[in-house]
Amino acid sequence: MRKKIVAGNWKMNLDYAEGISLFSEIVNMVKDEKKGNQLAVICAPYIHLNSLAKLGGDVVGIGAENCHEKESGAYTGEISAKMIKSVGCGYVIVGHSERRQYFGETDQLLAQKTVAVLQNDLTPIFCIGETLDERNDGSYFEVLKSQLENGIFGLSTQDFSKVVIAYEPVWAIGTGLTASSEQAQEVHAFIRKEISAKYDAAIADNTTILYGGSCNPKNAAELFAQNDIDGGLIGGASLKSRDFVDIVKTFNS
């Protein structure tokens, strides 16, 4: 049975005290809401990770928003997956559209980062998604297939089974726009079909695929009710404890 996950992505927000305060609220509110195969995760800036893991990592999973592809070396300002693991994290976001857009991260680089994450017994949340132009010109399936093939389809079956995928239509991130439940389900079903063709039906059926694109308490229930949507990668709504926990509670409604 595939896991149901609501993962918050704080991005470059919250100073240390603000992060501790928000996370404390989330832990206190969410601890009685999770059931069975449901997970809540917060992916936060590096300055927060160790403290969050100590504060409530047994209740809410902790993840980093990025990592370097190398384990160590002369890479001033970078953080490795080994370092992230050492402070109590369990997850790393790989290939968020903002990393692709603003920092020029390629599928080939992201493939290396994914391997580094897996080698350190962390779970990669691997992001794929199309731009508005690619959506409008009808090439989005080709774009998504290419991102899968070049980013994570080189993994062994054993390693791939540890990956969480997040579909984030770039045109719906931070814009207030949201893919309709039908649009999101169409893409999630396509992703699962591609996984089945590359690996097998059992692997595809057990892969957690999240929707990330302006998911909020108002639309989460409709999105999560779709057959192939297993939760969300939550941006802005994860910066408000009540909104984030209301999305987590959607699984129980």
Secondary structure, DSSP 4 states (H G I P E B T S, - for coil): -PPEEEEEE--S---HHHHHHHHHHHHHHHTTT--TTEEEEEEE-GGGHHHHHHHHTTTSEEEES--BSSSSSS-TT--BHHHHHHTT--EEEE--HHHHHHH---HHHHHHHHHHHHHTT-EEEEEE---HHHHHTT-HHHHHHHHHHHHTTTS-HHHHTT-EEEE--GGGSSSS----HHHHHHHHHHHHHHHHHHS-HHHHHH--EEE-SS--TTTHHHHHTSTT--EEEESGGGGSHHHHHHHHHGGG-
